[in-house]
Amino acid sequence: MKTALWLYLFMFVAFFDLHAQYPILTPFAISLGAAPTFIGWMMGMYSLTHLPGNLLAGYWVDRYGSKWFIAISLVCAGMLLLVQSYVADPWQLLAIRSVSGFVLAFLSPACLAMLAKLGRSRTHQGKLMAGNGLVHTLASVVSPAAGAFLVAEVGFTTAFSVLGWALIAVGGVAAFFIREPKTAAVLSDGFPVHHHHGAVPAPEASLPPVTDSARRIPWLFYGLPLALACSQGILFFELPLLQTSQQSLLTSGLLFSMVSLGALLTLCLMFLHRYSPFVRAAAGSFALALTFFGLAVEWPLPLTVSLFMIGMAKGVIFPATAALLASLSSASRYGRVFSLLSISTSIGAFIGPITAGQFRHAVSPYFIAFLGLMLALVLLAPGKFRSTPDAPPVAD
């Protein structure tokens, strides 16, 4: 539990630092002379360069553990932010953001794999994943507004420098305080969890059978996080371009914070973990799709309310998706499974802003988000996702 607390602390600071950039990157690119279409490609390239990093992370995290990938990823991302503070044209910004996408691709699979290995049971794993979502959301509640306020006070150059040094400091401290799980934790039901390095094999008969679903997760499942990331990319592209956002950076930051506040509300509803993670993911995605449809048809609800509802849906979907993957996977494959989750998310985040930038004058980007989420829901096959939430994690 001590390792999990340290991990949450460092993740909070890291996510705070990263989310503080969301409302200021688009105005920064515009100040350099970038057009909306170019901004869409810039945001998309950041996600596209996640893919090779995710592929490498899947294998390396399983082989070498998570600790050093977390620390090195944060330090390198901080150094790139320092360089970013001195860019003079949009193409330099595009290049730096592309490299940042590769560097940060290791962070999420490494963190999720470590949390999954710390779980004493499937239910405990679900709570740890919810804790990850809670930390992520707490950081993102105030960081967009804080980032916008920082730029308003000291300018883009100093703001990026401050954020960069903060990431470097967090990465350096993480190298000393994060400890890789080294022993097998014994569950209350007598089954051991095989953590990375030094796990003592249990007798074959004492382990529950590993079903085919535990070894092979249906590929269509990854369409859900892909559609979710696509819709989020569309939203993050559109919000800074609103007239009210362009008039005030602080207003843009507050709009991003409304999404985080909605997610924080549902993440605090711990009783939701009693329900099937598949049901939670499907229900949250359906609610998210309906909200985007409402935005597309300009329903009478205020924008802040709609953003709060989007955040509530995200607060249900993210921990449910991670818990479902952990329940269908063996402990020795967590790195690869969560890297595939990150890959699908990166592809969606690449498609979203580019699509919005190309077609926003012909059709509402929110309607595109609605169609993507509904298609992903239709392709899901509930029978493929039967899991036993209280069964212990097992190794191959």
C-alpha positions in Angstrom: 0.0 0.0 0.0 2.9 2.3 0.7 4.1 1.9 -2.9 0.6 2.7 -4.2 0.5 5.9 -2.1 3.9 7.1 -3.4 2.8 6.3 -6.9 -0.4 8.2 -6.5 1.5 11.2 -5.2 3.9 11.3 -8.1 1.1 10.7 -10.6 -0.8 13.6 -9.1 2.0 16.1 -9.7 2.8 14.7 -13.1 -0.8 14.8 -14.3 -1.2 18.3 -12.8 1.8 19.4 -14.8 0.6 17.8 -18.1 -3.0 18.9 -17.9 -2.0 22.5 -17.2 -0.9 22.6 -20.8 -4.2 21.7 -22.4 -5.8 25.2 -22.4 -2.6 27.0 -23.4 -1.1 24.9 -26.2 -3.7 26.1 -28.8 -3.4 29.8 -28.0 0.4 29.3 -28.0 0.3 27.7 -31.4 -2.0 30.5 -32.7 0.5 33.1 -31.3 3.2 31.4 -33.5 0.9 31.8 -36.6 -0.6 28.3 -36.7 -4.0 27.8 -38.5 -6.7 25.6 -36.9 -6.0 22.8 -39.4 -2.3 22.8 -38.4 -3.3 22.7 -34.7 -5.4 19.6 -35.4 -2.4 17.9 -37.0 -0.2 19.0 -34.1 -2.5 17.5 -31.5 -2.9 14.4 -33.7 0.9 13.9 -34.2 1.4 14.0 -30.4 -0.9 11.0 -30.2 0.4 9.2 -33.3 4.0 9.2 -31.9 2.5 7.4 -28.8 2.2 4.2 -30.9 5.9 3.1 -31.1 6.4 4.0 -27.5 3.3 2.0 -26.5 4.5 -1.0 -28.5 7.9 -0.9 -26.8 6.4 -0.3 -23.4 4.2 -3.4 -23.6 7.2 -5.7 -23.8 9.8 -3.7 -21.7 7.5 -3.1 -18.8 6.7 -6.8 -18.5 10.4 -7.6 -18.8 12.0 -4.9 -16.7 9.3 -3.5 -14.5 7.7 -0.1 -14.3 9.8 2.1 -12.0 12.5 3.4 -14.4 10.1 3.9 -17.2 8.0 6.2 -15.0 11.0 8.2 -13.8 12.8 8.5 -17.2 9.6 9.3 -19.0 8.8 12.2 -16.6 12.4 13.6 -16.7 12.6 13.5 -20.6 9.1 15.1 -20.8 10.3 17.9 -18.5 13.4 18.6 -20.6 11.3 18.8 -23.8 9.1 21.4 -22.1 12.1 23.5 -21.4 13.0 23.3 -25.1 9.4 24.1 -26.0 9.5 27.4 -24.2 12.0 28.7 -26.8 10.3 27.6 -30.0 9.8 30.4 -32.6 7.5 28.8 -35.3 4.7 26.2 -35.5 6.9 23.5 -37.2 9.3 23.5 -34.3 6.4 23.1 -31.9 5.1 20.2 -34.0 8.5 18.5 -33.8 8.8 18.9 -30.0 5.2 17.7 -29.4 5.8 14.7 -31.6 8.9 13.7 -29.6 6.9 14.3 -26.3 4.3 11.9 -27.5 6.8 9.1 -27.8 8.5 9.9 -24.5 5.2 10.0 -22.5 3.9 6.8 -24.1 5.7 4.8 -21.5 4.1 6.5 -18.5 0.5 5.2 -18.6 1.3 1.5 -19.3 4.0 1.5 -16.6 1.7 3.1 -14.0 -1.3 0.9 -14.7 0.8 -2.3 -14.8 2.3 -1.5 -11.4 -1.1 -0.8 -9.9 -2.5 -4.0 -11.3 0.4 -6.0 -9.7 -0.3 -4.4 -6.4 -3.9 -5.7 -6.3 -4.6 -8.4 -3.8 -7.8 -9.5 -5.7 -9.8 -8.4 -8.6 -12.0 -6.2 -6.4 -8.8 -4.6 -4.9 -7.5 -4.1 -8.4 -10.7 -2.3 -9.4 -10.3 0.0 -6.4 -6.6 0.8 -7.3 -7.7 1.6 -10.8 -10.4 3.9 -9.5 -7.7 5.5 -7.3 -5.6 6.1 -10.4 -8.7 7.8 -12.0 -9.3 9.8 -8.9 -5.8 11.1 -8.7 -5.8 11.9 -12.4 -9.1 13.7 -12.0 -8.1 15.7 -8.9 -5.0 16.9 -10.8 -7.0 17.9 -13.8 -9.7 19.8 -11.9 -7.5 22.7 -11.1 -4.5 22.3 -13.5 -6.2 23.8 -16.6 -7.2 26.9 -14.8 -3.8 27.0 -13.1 -2.0 26.7 -16.4 -4.1 29.5 -18.0 -3.6 31.7 -14.9 0.2 31.0 -15.0 0.4 32.1 -18.7 -1.7 35.2 -18.0 0.7 36.2 -15.2 4.2 35.3 -16.6 3.7 34.4 -20.3 4.2 31.3 -22.3 8.0 31.0 -22.0 8.2 31.1 -18.2 5.1 29.0 -17.8 6.6 26.1 -20.0 9.9 26.4 -18.1 8.1 26.1 -14.7 6.1 23.1 -15.8 9.2 21.5 -17.3 11.3 21.9 -14.2 8.5 20.5 -12.1 8.3 17.3 -14.3 12.1 16.9 -14.0 11.9 17.2 -10.2 9.1 14.7 -9.9 10.8 12.2 -12.2 14.0 12.4 -10.2 12.2 11.9 -6.8 10.2 9.0 -8.3 13.4 7.1 -9.1 14.2 7.0 -5.3 10.7 6.5 -3.7 8.9 4.1 -6.1 9.6 0.5 -5.3 8.9 -2.3 -7.8 6.8 -5.1 -6.2 9.2 -8.0 -5.5 7.3 -10.6 -3.6 4.0 -12.5 -4.1 1.3 -11.1 -1.9 -0.9 -13.8 -0.4 -4.7 -13.2 -0.8 -7.3 -13.8 1.9 -8.6 -16.7 -0.1 -5.3 -18.4 -0.2 -4.3 -17.7 -3.8 -1.0 -15.8 -4.4 -0.6 -12.8 -6.7 2.6 -13.2 -8.8 4.3 -9.8 -8.8 7.2 -8.8 -11.0 10.6 -10.2 -10.1 11.1 -12.8 -7.4 7.6 -14.2 -7.3 7.4 -17.7 -5.8 5.6 -20.1 -8.1 2.5 -21.6 -6.6 1.5 -25.3 -7.1 -0.4 -25.7 -10.3 -3.4 -27.1 -8.5 -3.8 -24.1 -6.3 -4.3 -21.7 -9.1 -7.7 -21.1 -10.7 -7.9 -22.1 -14.4 -6.8 -19.5 -16.9 -9.6 -19.3 -19.4 -9.3 -18.4 -23.1 -10.7 -15.0 -22.3 -8.0 -14.4 -19.8 -5.4 -15.0 -22.6 -7.2 -13.4 -25.6 -9.1 -10.2 -25.2 -11.4 -9.6 -28.2 -9.9 -7.0 -30.5 -13.3 -5.2 -30.9 -13.1 -4.3 -27.2 -10.3 -1.8 -28.0 -12.7 0.1 -30.2 -14.3 1.5 -27.1 -11.2 3.3 -25.7 -10.4 4.3 -29.3 -13.8 6.0 -29.7 -13.6 7.5 -26.2 -10.2 9.0 -26.9 -11.4 10.3 -30.3 -14.3 12.1 -28.7 -12.0 13.5 -26.0 -9.6 14.7 -28.7 -12.5 16.4 -30.5 -13.6 18.1 -27.3 -10.1 19.3 -26.4 -9.7 20.7 -29.9 -13.0 22.5 -29.9 -13.0 24.1 -26.5 -10.1 26.5 -26.9 -11.5 27.6 -30.3 -14.8 28.8 -28.7 -15.3 32.6 -28.9 -15.5 32.9 -25.1 -12.3 30.8 -24.7 -10.4 33.0 -27.2 -11.4 36.1 -25.3 -10.0 34.7 -22.0 -7.4 32.0 -21.3 -8.9 31.6 -17.8 -12.3 30.9 -19.2 -10.8 28.1 -21.4 -9.1 26.6 -18.3 -12.3 26.7 -16.3 -14.2 24.9 -19.1 -11.6 22.0 -19.0 -12.0 22.0 -15.2 -15.7 21.4 -15.5 -15.1 18.1 -17.2 -12.7 17.1 -14.4 -15.2 18.1 -11.7 -17.8 15.8 -13.3 -15.4 12.9 -13.4 -14.4 13.6 -9.8 -18.1 13.2 -8.7 -18.5 9.7 -10.2 -15.1 8.5 -9.1 -16.1 9.2 -5.5 -19.1 6.9 -5.8 -17.2 3.8 -4.6 -20.4 1.6 -4.6 -20.2 1.5 -8.4 -17.3 -1.0 -8.1 -19.8 -3.6 -7.0 -21.2 -3.7 -10.5 -19.7 -5.5 -13.5 -16.9 -3.4 -15.2 -18.3 -4.3 -18.6 -21.8 -2.9 -17.6 -20.2 0.2 -16.2 -18.1 0.8 -19.3 -21.0 0.3 -21.7 -23.5 2.4 -19.7 -20.9 5.2 -19.3 -20.1 5.2 -23.0 -23.8 5.3 -23.9 -24.4 8.3 -21.6 -21.3 10.0 -23.1 -22.6 9.5 -26.7 -26.0 11.0 -25.8 -24.2 14.1 -24.3 -22.2 14.6 -27.5 -25.4 14.2 -29.5 -27.0 16.9 -27.4 -24.0 19.2 -28.0 -24.3 18.5 -31.8 -28.0 19.5 -31.9 -27.3 22.5 -29.6 -29.7 21.3 -26.9 -30.8 24.0 -24.3 -28.5 22.8 -21.5 -25.7 25.3 -20.7 -22.2 24.3 -22.0 -20.9 24.0 -18.4 -23.6 21.4 -17.6 -22.9 19.4 -20.7 -19.2 19.4 -19.9 -19.9 18.3 -16.3 -22.0 15.4 -17.7 -19.2 14.4 -20.1 -16.8 14.3 -17.1 -19.3 12.1 -15.1 -19.4 9.6 -17.9 -15.6 9.6 -18.2 -15.3 9.0 -14.5 -17.3 5.8 -14.9 -15.6 4.6 -18.1 -11.9 4.9 -17.4 -11.7 2.8 -14.2 -14.2 0.3 -15.5 -12.1 -0.3 -18.7 -8.9 -0.7 -16.8 -10.5 -3.1 -14.2 -12.1 -5.2 -17.0 -8.7 -5.6 -18.8 -7.0 -6.6 -15.5 -9.8 -9.1 -14.8 -9.3 -10.7 -18.2 -5.5 -10.8 -18.2 -2.8 -12.7 -16.3 -0.3 -10.8 -14.2 2.6 -11.6 -16.6 0.8 -9.8 -19.4 -0.3 -6.6 -17.7 2.3 -4.5 -19.5 1.3 -5.7 -23.0 -2.4 -5.5 -22.2 -2.2 -1.9 -20.9 0.1 -0.9 -23.8 -2.6 -2.1 -26.2 -5.1 0.1 -24.3 -2.7 3.0 -24.7 -2.2 2.3 -28.4 -6.0 2.3 -29.0 -6.2 5.5 -27.0 -3.4 7.1 -29.0 -5.0 6.2 -32.3 -8.3 7.7 -31.2 -6.6 10.9 -29.9 -4.9 11.1 -33.3 -8.1 10.8 -35.3 -10.2 13.1 -33.1 -8.5 16.5 -33.5 -7.5 15.9 -37.1 -11.1 15.0 -38.1 -12.5 18.0 -36.2 -10.0 20.3 -37.9 -10.8 19.0 -41.4 -14.6 18.8 -41.2 -15.7 21.3 -38.5 -17.1 23.6 -41.2 -19.2 20.9 -42.8 -20.5 19.0 -39.8 -20.5 19.4 -36.1 -17.4 17.5 -34.6 -19.6 16.6 -31.7 -21.8 14.6 -34.0 -18.7 12.7 -35.2 -17.9 11.9 -31.6 -21.4 10.6 -31.1 -21.2 8.3 -34.2 -17.9 6.9 -33.1 -19.0 6.0 -29.6 -22.3 4.4 -30.8 -20.4 2.3 -33.4 -18.0 1.1 -30.7 -20.9 0.1 -28.5 -22.7 -1.8 -31.3 -19.5 -3.8 -32.0 -19.1 -4.9 -28.4 -20.1 -8.5 -27.7 -21.2 -8.9 -24.0 -20.7 -12.7 -24.1 -16.9 -12.3 -24.7 -16.4 -10.3 -21.4 -17.5 -12.6 -18.7 -15.1 -12.3 -15.9 -14.9 -13.2 -12.2 -14.2 -9.9 -10.4 -13.2 -11.5 -7.1 -10.9 -14.1 -8.6 -7.2 -13.4 -7.9 -4.8 -12.4 -10.7 -2.8 -15.3 -12.0 0.5 -15.6 -14.0 0.9 -17.6 -17.2 
